[in-house]
Amino acid sequence: MMDWVPIVFVTFKVLVFGTGMFFAIKWHYERGKKGKEKQSAVPRAGGKMAAVFVLSLLGLSLLTLGLSRMLGLDLTFP
């Protein structure tokens, strides 16, 4: 009885993600044809977002490491 559940869920997931990807690609393609003048700002904004992400990831990692050492957790690799 439960053998059909994964088949239905995987099929539904593939259909939903496939439809979403199709419309996302279509939207980006049509938007790219419209605004060629704004294209130079996109890489700069993407670079800024990547830098903010890396810095926040580094800060969170250092905060987690400091907190775990303060609590006395052993984080050494074997």
N, C-alpha and C positions, 0 to 999 in steps of 0.2 A: 504494500500500500504506500509506503514512504519512498519507493524507488522513483516515482515520477516527480517528486518535489524539486530535487536539484536540476532536473532537466527543464522544468518550467521556469525556475528562478534564473538559471543561466541564460535561457532563451530570452526571457524578459529583459535581463540586464544587457545582453548584446543588442537587442532592438532599441532600448532606450539610449544606450551610449552611442550606437551607430547613428540614430536619428539626431542626437545632440551634436555629434561630430560633424555630420553633414551640414546642419544649419550653421554651426560655428565657422566652418570653412567657407561656406557660401557668404556669410555676413562679413568675414574678414576680406574675402576677395572683392566683394562689391564696395566695401569701404576703402580698400586700397586703390580702387579705380577712381574714386571720387577725390580723395584728398592727397594728392602727391606733394603739395606744398608743406604739409605738416610732417612729412616723413623724417626730416632731420632731427626733430625733437624726440622722436620715439626711442632711438638708441641711447640718447643721453638720459632720459627718464628711466629706461631699463637698467642702465648702469648704476644710477643712483639707488634704485630699489634693490639691486643686487648687493651693493655696498652696505646699505642699511640692514639687509637681511643677514649678511655675514657678520657684521659688527654686533647685531643683537644676538645672534647665535653664539658668538664668542663670549659676550657678556653673560648670557644665561649659563653657559658651560662653566665659566669661572665662578659664578655665584653658586651654582650647584656643587661644584667641587669644594669651595670654601665652606658651605653649609654642612656638607657631609663630613668634612674633616673636623669641624667644630662639634658635631654630634658624635664623633668618635668612630665613624664607619671606616672599615678597611677596604680601600678601593685599589689595592695593588693587584697587578696581573700575576697569575701563577707562573 
